[in-house]
């Protein structure tokens, strides 16, 4: 059983939900809050967080000073059904594994997030914190998906479609 498991539903089809997760992460990713996720050194600020959308592609963050940190690598790239990648904090001796699945559910998509390997990464005690932090992160993703859906509906109503 994974160390962290979360399931959310978004009002977008799986293809769009997958693309929003990967292509728009820079927009919805929470950089502030109780669990601000950025690896920016104290001497600079976060600028972008991105995936290179392909098998073996980097998952990385760039900073205002033009430096960057490679958070992990894509280990499974199967749009729109599955995305898996490694995740490593620079202070950890090892890395964890993250997997997301996107499946149709009604008019939207069910997204399952799993993160595993905290013990192997040497940080078993952090799994409970990541359960909370990943819930915050996925909440930001869900809110972004809902806003995109509502804007689409508004545009349809406005354009008489």
N, C-alpha and C positions, 0 to 999 in steps of 0.2 A: 504494500500500500504506500502511495506517495506521502511524503512529509507534509505537503500542502496540497489541498484539493479544493477548488472552488468551481461553482457552476453558475452561469448567468445566462439570461436570455435577452437578446437584442431584437429590435423591430426591423431588422434588415435581413435580406437573404444571405445564406452562408458565403456566397461569392463576395458580396459587398462587405460583410462583417470581417472576412479575412483581409480584404484590401484595406479597410479602415484601420485594422489592427497594425498592419505592416506599413502601409504607405502614409498614414496620418499620425503615427505614434508621436511625432514631433509636436503635434497640436494638442493631443489629449493627455500626454504623459504628465503626471503631477510632479512638479519640481519644488513645490512648497507643501506645507501641511505637517501633520504629526510625523509622517514618514516621507520626507522629501527625498526622492530618488534621483540623485545626481552624484557622479563621481568627480565633479569639478574640484580641483585643489582650492584651498582657501585663497590663493593668489589670483584666481580668475572666477568666471561665472560660466554656467552651462549655456550652450548655444543650440546644439542639435542632438537628438538621439534618433538613430536610424538603423535599419537593416539593409544589407546588400541582398536583394531578393533573388537568391539562388542557393542551391546546395553548396555548403562550404562558405557561404558569404558571411561577412562580419556583422556582428551586432555591436554597435559602437556609439560613443558619445564624443562630440567635439565641444571645445570650449572657446570662449571669447578670445583667448590668447593664441588661438589656432592649434593648440595641442589637442590630443585626443586619447581616449582610453578604449581599448577593445574589451568589451564586457564578455563577449563569447562568440561562438560560431554556430551557424545554422547546421544542424545535424539531420534534419528531415524537412524537406520542402515539398509539400504536396497540396498546392492550392486547388480548391478552396477548403479542403478537408482537414489538413493537418500542418502544423508548424512545430518544430522542436529545435531547441538551441541550448547552448551551454550558458551559464551565468556564473561570473566570478567577481567577487569584491577583491580589490587589490590587496587587502589585508589578510585574505584567506590563503591557507596552504593549498587548497584544491578548488574544484568547481562543482556547481550543482547542475542539474538538468531540468529544463522546462519544456513541457509539451502542451500544446493547445489543439483541441479538436473543435471543428465547426460543423454542425449538422442542422438540417432543416427541422424546425419545430413550429408548426402552425404557419403564420405569415412571416416568421422571423427565423432566427438562428439560436440554437443552444450552443454555448461556448463553454467548454470544460478546460480548466487550467490546472495543471499538475506540476509541482516542483519537487524534486527528489534529490537525495545525495548529500544532505547536510552533514551527516556523520562522516561520509567519505571525504568531504571537503574540509573536515576538521572543525566544523562549527555546528555540531548537533544541537547545541543550546539555542540557536537562532531560529529553528524551524517554527516555533510558536509565534515569534515576532513577525516572521514572514507571512504566516497565515493572516495576521491582522493587516500588515502592510500591503500584501497582495490584494486583499479585499478592498482597500482604499484605491489602489491602482486600477483594479477592474471596475470599480464604481465610476472612476473618471472616464474609462473607456465606454461603459454603458451610457453614461450621460451624454457623451459625444455622439454615440450612435442614435440615441433618442432624438437629439437635436437635429441631426441630419435627416432622420425620418420625418419629423414634424415640419422641417423646412420643405422637404419634398412634397408633403401633403399640402402645405400652404401654397407652394408654387403651382401645383395641379389645380387647386381651387381658384387661384387668381387667374390662371391661364384658361380656365374653363375646360380642362382635360377630363 
